[in-house]
Amino acid sequence: MHIKNFEFKAKVDDIQLYESKLLQLNPKFIGVDNQVDTYFNVNEGRLKLREGNIENALINYDREDVQNSKESQIILYKHQPNIALKNILEKQLGIKVIVSKKRKIYFVDNVKFHFDEVENLGAFIEVEAIDENSKFEIDELKNQCNKYMEFFGLKKENLVEKSYSDLILEKK
């Protein structure tokens, strides 16, 4: 499944403050997902296997590393958990890095909110304006994303340009 997506990620000190602010909008709470993202060695973009109690998917994505909201080109394969998939990917590609996190997931319409506690990195908010059915133009998704950046009162210095995988690799 190809997905249009515009997103931003922000490092925050008090994640509950931002979650409380979102709760004022009466979002749909999906749940708390304990996720392990295994990133594999690839020549282009990123390839990760997400294993969680809510979300399980093989995700290939490309995006610019910019400190702002940004477009992502995503191919998503949702699947039932099966260790064989991970074993095949590990054998054929090798593991680049593993990211473990506790993620609270909310939705307001087509906009997904992640409140993440990432092992060895800290607290983050991710906001993704998502289009799975070609209902939105990319500019509409960008505007949605920027609206929530403003809603949360986030400043440019809060924004993170890189993926969690890159941040963990930098710490090693």
Secondary structure, DSSP 8 states (H G I E B T S, - for coil): -EEEEEEEEEEES-HHHHHHHHHTT--EEEEEEEEEEEEE--SSSEEEEEE-SS--EEEEEEE---SS-EEEEEEEEE----HHHHHHHHHHH-EEEEEEEEEEEEEETTEEEEEEEETTTEEEEEEEEEESSS-S-HHHHHHHHHHHHHHTT--GGGB--S-HHHHHHHH-
